[in-house]
Amino acid sequence: MGRELTQTEIKEFMASAGLDLNVLDERGETLESWRQECNLFIRTFVNYLGDRLSVIEHRVDRLEQLVKEGHGY
């Protein structure tokens, strides 16, 4: 089995791989703008699902009505 890495070796590896950089600081966007964009995406997706479920509910209600009227299966 291999030996455990020291803290110094881990830090050196992270630095050599660029993992010690704060990627968000290098981007032009702020964390707040990302949060807002994600919230907008979530709201849009939830609204879409709500609309689709409403359409399905309407169709099921209509089908039940047709069955009650004797036009159904």
N, C-alpha and C positions, 0 to 999 in steps of 0.2 A: 504494500500500500504506500501511497505517497504521503509526504509530510504536510502539515498544515502550513498555510501561507501566513506570513507576518503581516501586521498592519501596514508596514512600509511597502511591502510587495504588492499588497492589494491596492494601495493608493497609487503606486507607480503604474500598475496595470490599468487602473481606471483613467489615469491621466494620459497614458499612451493610446488608449482607445477613444479618448474624447468624452468619456463618461462623467468627467468631473465638471463639465460645462453646464451652466444653467441655460437650457435651450430656450425657455420662455423669455429670458432676458435678451437673447439675440434676435428674437422675432420682433417685428413692428407691432404686432397685436398684443394687447394686454389680456390678462386673465379674465378681466371683466367683460371684454368684448367676446371672448370665447364662451363665457357663461351665458351672455345674452343670446348669442347665436344658437347655442344648444337649447336654451329655453324656447326660442322661437321654433326650432325644429320640433321639439317635443309638443308644443301647443298645436302646431300645424298637423302633426301626425295624429294626435288625440282627436282633433276636430274631424279629420278625415275618417278615422275609425267610427266616431260618433255618427257621422253622416251615413256611412255604409250600414251600420247597425240599424239606423232609422229606416233606411230603404228596405232592409231585410224584414224588419218588424212590420212595415206597411204591407209588404208582399204576403207575409204569413197571415196577417189579419184579413187581407183580401181573399186569400185562398180559403181560409176558414169560413168566411162569409159565403163564398160560392158553394162550399160543401153544404152549409146549412140550407141554402136555397135549392139544393138538389141538382146543381150544375156540376158538382164535383165528382170525385171518384168513389 
